[in-house]
């Protein structure tokens, strides 16, 4: 909540302060080559979140009509629970879990109309995901350990429109499609003996969530 508030306040300040600093520029001037932008997703109740990556979502303008965009996400979680067996019949006495996840998306974007304040764009690029989960449970039969490993990759295509409401602020709406291959392995051991060793592979072709966001250029 605090980071969202700070970002919102920064946008308000930028909107109030930047016009005097850019009187010689058009209010809806397009980004120039070499400009950078941080992107934020607009969620319910106009709160701000991650646009393409929970850690970083950044765009770099290469030429007047071409840009590169990068989004990265990672998640590291560790959880430990002690369970009262009287409350859950035949349930585990304890449950420990550790999870690590990393994802990166990169896209090459092309804008068709630089002169207009409302500018359609399209592009695409690769996506890559790695995930590992390990859990350990103390059960009546002994110690049970499970490990999940998965990785995936593919291609993403996007199409959207950006409205330059100010030379440093753009509002965009974006659709996306993806083709993703995922490989997942699952292994379970009980008291040092493997009782399950499974592998799954999957192809998925479908749409991505519609994005509505704000870009702050600098």
C-alpha positions as CSV (number, residue, x, y, z in Angstrom):
1,X,0.0,0.0,0.0
2,X,2.8,2.5,0.9
3,X,4.7,1.9,-2.4
4,X,1.5,2.4,-4.3
5,X,0.8,5.7,-2.5
6,X,4.3,6.9,-3.1
7,X,4.0,6.1,-6.9
8,X,0.6,7.8,-7.0
9,X,2.0,10.9,-5.3
10,X,5.0,10.9,-7.7
11,X,2.7,10.9,-10.7
12,X,0.6,13.8,-9.2
13,X,3.8,15.8,-8.6
14,X,5.2,15.0,-12.0
15,X,1.9,16.2,-13.6
16,X,2.1,19.5,-11.7
17,X,5.8,20.2,-12.0
18,X,6.7,19.1,-15.5
19,X,4.6,21.5,-17.6
20,X,6.6,24.6,-16.5
21,X,9.8,22.7,-17.3
22,X,8.7,21.8,-20.8
23,X,7.0,24.9,-22.0
24,X,8.9,24.7,-25.2
25,X,7.6,21.2,-25.9
26,X,4.2,20.1,-27.0
27,X,2.1,18.7,-24.2
28,X,1.6,15.4,-26.0
29,X,5.1,15.2,-27.6
30,X,6.1,11.6,-28.4
31,X,9.1,10.0,-26.6
32,X,12.5,10.7,-28.2
33,X,15.2,8.2,-29.0
34,X,17.1,7.4,-25.8
35,X,14.2,8.0,-23.4
36,X,13.3,5.5,-20.7
37,X,10.0,4.8,-19.1
38,X,8.8,3.0,-16.0
39,X,5.4,1.3,-16.5
40,X,2.7,0.6,-13.9
41,X,-0.5,-1.3,-14.2
42,X,-3.7,0.5,-13.1
43,X,-5.7,-1.9,-11.0
44,X,-9.2,-1.7,-9.4
45,X,-9.9,1.6,-7.5
46,X,-7.1,3.2,-9.5
47,X,-4.3,1.6,-7.4
48,X,-1.0,0.9,-9.2
49,X,0.7,-2.5,-9.7
50,X,3.1,-4.3,-11.9
51,X,2.6,-3.8,-15.6
52,X,4.7,-6.7,-17.0
53,X,7.0,-7.6,-14.1
54,X,6.5,-7.4,-10.4
55,X,10.1,-6.3,-9.9
56,X,10.7,-4.2,-12.9
57,X,8.8,-3.1,-16.0
58,X,10.9,-0.7,-18.1
59,X,10.8,0.5,-21.7
60,X,13.6,2.1,-23.8
61,X,13.0,4.2,-26.9
62,X,15.5,3.1,-29.6
63,X,14.2,5.3,-32.5
64,X,11.2,7.5,-33.1
65,X,9.0,4.5,-33.7
66,X,10.8,1.6,-32.1
67,X,11.3,0.6,-28.5
68,X,12.4,-2.3,-26.3
69,X,10.5,-3.4,-23.2
70,X,11.6,-5.7,-20.4
71,X,9.7,-7.1,-17.5
72,X,11.1,-9.3,-14.7
73,X,9.5,-11.0,-11.8
74,X,10.8,-13.2,-9.0
75,X,9.3,-14.7,-5.9
76,X,11.1,-16.5,-3.0
77,X,8.8,-17.9,-0.3
78,X,9.6,-20.1,2.8
79,X,6.8,-21.4,5.1
80,X,6.7,-23.6,8.1
81,X,3.6,-24.9,10.0
82,X,3.1,-27.0,13.0
83,X,-0.2,-28.8,13.0
84,X,-2.3,-30.2,15.9
85,X,-2.9,-33.8,14.8
86,X,-6.0,-34.0,17.1
87,X,-7.6,-31.3,15.0
88,X,-7.0,-33.0,11.6
89,X,-7.3,-36.8,11.7
90,X,-4.4,-38.6,10.0
91,X,-3.0,-35.2,9.0
92,X,0.7,-34.2,9.0
93,X,2.3,-33.0,12.2
94,X,4.3,-30.3,10.3
95,X,4.5,-28.9,6.9
96,X,7.5,-26.9,5.5
97,X,7.6,-25.4,2.1
98,X,10.1,-23.4,0.1
99,X,9.4,-21.9,-3.3
100,X,11.5,-19.9,-5.9
101,X,10.2,-18.5,-9.1
102,X,11.7,-16.3,-11.8
103,X,10.2,-14.9,-15.0
104,X,11.4,-12.5,-17.7
105,X,9.6,-11.0,-20.7
106,X,11.2,-9.0,-23.5
107,X,9.4,-7.3,-26.4
108,X,10.3,-5.3,-29.5
109,X,7.6,-2.6,-30.1
110,X,6.8,-0.7,-33.2
111,X,4.7,2.5,-33.2
112,X,2.9,3.2,-36.4
113,X,2.1,6.9,-36.0
114,X,4.5,9.1,-34.1
115,X,2.8,12.5,-34.9
116,X,-0.5,11.7,-33.2
117,X,-1.1,11.9,-29.4
118,X,-2.9,8.6,-29.6
119,X,-0.5,6.1,-31.0
120,X,-1.2,2.4,-31.9
121,X,1.7,0.0,-31.4
122,X,2.4,-3.7,-31.9
123,X,5.3,-6.1,-31.1
124,X,6.4,-9.3,-29.7
125,X,9.3,-11.3,-28.1
126,X,10.3,-14.2,-25.9
127,X,9.2,-15.1,-22.4
128,X,11.0,-17.5,-20.0
129,X,9.9,-18.9,-16.6
130,X,11.6,-21.1,-14.0
131,X,9.9,-22.4,-10.8
132,X,11.0,-24.7,-8.0
133,X,9.0,-25.9,-5.0
134,X,10.1,-28.2,-2.2
135,X,8.0,-29.3,0.7
136,X,8.6,-31.6,3.6
137,X,5.9,-33.2,5.8
138,X,6.1,-35.2,9.0
139,X,3.3,-37.8,8.7
140,X,2.4,-40.9,10.7
141,X,4.4,-43.1,8.1
142,X,7.5,-41.0,8.6
143,X,9.0,-38.1,6.6
144,X,7.7,-37.2,3.1
145,X,9.6,-34.9,0.8
146,X,8.3,-33.5,-2.5
147,X,10.1,-31.5,-5.2
148,X,8.5,-29.8,-8.1
149,X,10.7,-28.3,-10.9
150,X,9.3,-26.5,-13.9
151,X,10.5,-24.3,-16.7
152,X,8.9,-22.9,-19.7
153,X,9.3,-20.5,-22.6
154,X,7.7,-19.3,-25.7
155,X,6.7,-16.2,-27.7
156,X,4.4,-13.3,-26.9
157,X,2.6,-10.9,-29.3
158,X,1.1,-7.6,-28.1
159,X,-1.1,-4.9,-29.7
160,X,-2.1,-1.7,-28.0
161,X,-2.7,2.0,-28.0
162,X,-0.8,4.7,-26.0
163,X,-2.2,8.1,-25.4
164,X,0.4,10.7,-24.6
165,X,-1.5,13.0,-22.2
166,X,1.8,14.8,-21.4
167,X,5.3,14.7,-22.9
168,X,6.4,12.6,-19.9
169,X,3.2,10.6,-19.2
170,X,1.4,8.0,-21.4
171,X,-1.7,6.0,-20.8
172,X,-1.9,2.6,-22.6
173,X,-4.3,-0.3,-23.1
174,X,-2.9,-3.5,-24.4
175,X,-4.0,-7.0,-25.6
176,X,-1.7,-9.9,-25.9
177,X,-1.4,-13.5,-27.1
178,X,1.1,-16.2,-26.2
179,X,2.4,-19.6,-27.2
180,X,4.1,-21.3,-24.2
181,X,5.8,-24.6,-23.8
182,X,6.1,-25.9,-20.1
183,X,8.0,-28.9,-18.7
184,X,7.3,-30.0,-15.2
185,X,8.8,-32.8,-13.0
186,X,7.5,-34.0,-9.7
187,X,9.3,-36.3,-7.3
188,X,8.1,-37.6,-3.9
189,X,10.2,-39.5,-1.4
190,X,9.0,-41.2,1.8
191,X,11.7,-42.2,4.3
192,X,14.3,-41.9,1.6
193,X,12.4,-44.1,-0.9
194,X,11.0,-42.6,-4.1
195,X,7.3,-43.3,-4.3
196,X,6.5,-40.9,-7.3
197,X,8.5,-39.7,-10.2
198,X,6.4,-38.0,-12.8
199,X,7.0,-35.6,-15.8
200,X,4.5,-33.4,-17.6
201,X,4.8,-31.3,-20.7
202,X,2.3,-28.8,-22.0
203,X,1.7,-26.5,-24.9
204,X,-0.6,-23.5,-24.4
205,X,-1.7,-21.0,-27.0
206,X,-4.1,-18.3,-25.8
207,X,-4.6,-14.8,-24.7
208,X,-2.9,-12.8,-22.0
209,X,-4.7,-10.5,-19.5
210,X,-5.7,-7.1,-20.9
211,X,-3.3,-4.5,-19.5
212,X,-4.3,-0.9,-18.7
213,X,-1.3,1.1,-17.5
214,X,0.6,4.3,-17.1
215,X,4.1,5.0,-18.5
216,X,6.4,7.7,-16.9
217,X,9.1,8.8,-19.3
218,X,12.4,10.4,-18.3
